[in-house]
């Protein structure tokens, strides 16, 4: 959708909007992880930073489950694809 922000996360329990499309509410852990990635900006976070900033060990497993459950998230949640890479949210379309 043209003009819609890539992500509107909102508060925990609210439906997030990805490219103007409402998504199912996410778990508290997933919300914390997405918020940590948003706060990290375009540089993203490595695995250890993601775990620390989100407060959830194994944060990447939550992200993978989110991408499996609702593929629309893959348009903005970027996994590193290589060892020592960085996890990020891509807001530019």
Legacy VTK file of the C-alpha trace (Angstrom):
# vtk DataFile Version 3.0
C-alpha trace
ASCII
DATASET POLYDATA
POINTS 93 float
0.000 0.000 0.000
1.469 3.267 -1.069
2.114 5.782 1.668
1.597 3.321 4.532
4.496 3.107 6.994
6.414 -0.157 6.788
5.691 -0.939 10.461
3.414 0.399 13.145
4.133 -1.784 16.177
1.880 -0.189 18.772
1.605 -1.375 22.345
1.727 -4.998 23.475
-1.613 -6.670 22.754
-2.470 -4.404 19.830
-2.393 -5.545 16.222
0.716 -4.387 14.424
0.468 -2.997 10.915
2.965 -4.163 8.273
2.762 -2.099 5.076
-0.752 -1.094 6.081
-1.908 -4.681 6.671
-3.078 -5.630 10.163
-1.304 -8.619 11.694
-2.301 -10.798 14.599
-1.102 -9.557 17.986
2.297 -10.987 18.872
3.486 -12.508 22.127
5.152 -10.290 24.723
8.551 -11.775 23.881
8.083 -11.143 20.151
6.872 -7.598 20.835
9.971 -6.925 22.964
12.206 -8.330 20.208
10.572 -6.238 17.476
10.810 -3.148 19.671
14.522 -3.802 20.281
15.102 -4.086 16.525
13.191 -0.872 15.870
15.233 0.963 18.483
18.466 -0.408 16.981
17.740 1.315 13.689
19.178 0.325 10.320
22.369 -1.162 11.798
20.337 -3.849 13.556
21.657 -6.151 16.253
23.769 -9.282 16.314
22.444 -12.391 18.074
23.893 -11.559 21.480
22.794 -7.917 21.292
19.300 -8.975 20.226
18.998 -11.335 23.195
20.307 -8.666 25.601
18.305 -5.692 24.296
15.047 -7.647 24.042
15.483 -9.400 27.385
14.692 -12.767 25.768
17.306 -15.475 25.244
16.969 -17.215 21.888
15.203 -14.190 20.386
15.952 -15.416 16.875
13.745 -18.454 17.431
10.816 -16.135 18.164
11.544 -14.248 14.939
11.637 -17.442 12.887
8.300 -18.553 14.338
6.814 -15.145 13.528
8.019 -15.361 9.923
6.646 -18.904 9.587
3.271 -17.931 11.062
2.776 -14.677 9.157
4.975 -14.402 6.058
4.148 -10.684 5.595
6.678 -10.007 8.366
9.449 -11.275 6.061
9.053 -8.087 4.034
10.519 -6.064 6.914
12.203 -8.460 9.389
15.599 -9.328 7.977
17.557 -12.286 9.319
21.315 -12.195 8.778
21.639 -15.186 6.455
25.239 -15.700 7.527
27.147 -16.315 10.748
27.859 -13.189 12.789
25.336 -11.220 10.752
22.810 -8.732 12.086
19.067 -8.890 12.597
17.161 -5.785 11.530
13.869 -4.276 10.571
13.952 -2.744 7.114
11.633 0.253 7.100
12.564 1.684 3.703
10.495 0.297 0.844
LINES 1 94
93 0 1 2 3 4 5 6 7 8 9 10 11 12 13 14 15 16 17 18 19 20 21 22 23 24 25 26 27 28 29 30 31 32 33 34 35 36 37 38 39 40 41 42 43 44 45 46 47 48 49 50 51 52 53 54 55 56 57 58 59 60 61 62 63 64 65 66 67 68 69 70 71 72 73 74 75 76 77 78 79 80 81 82 83 84 85 86 87 88 89 90 91 92
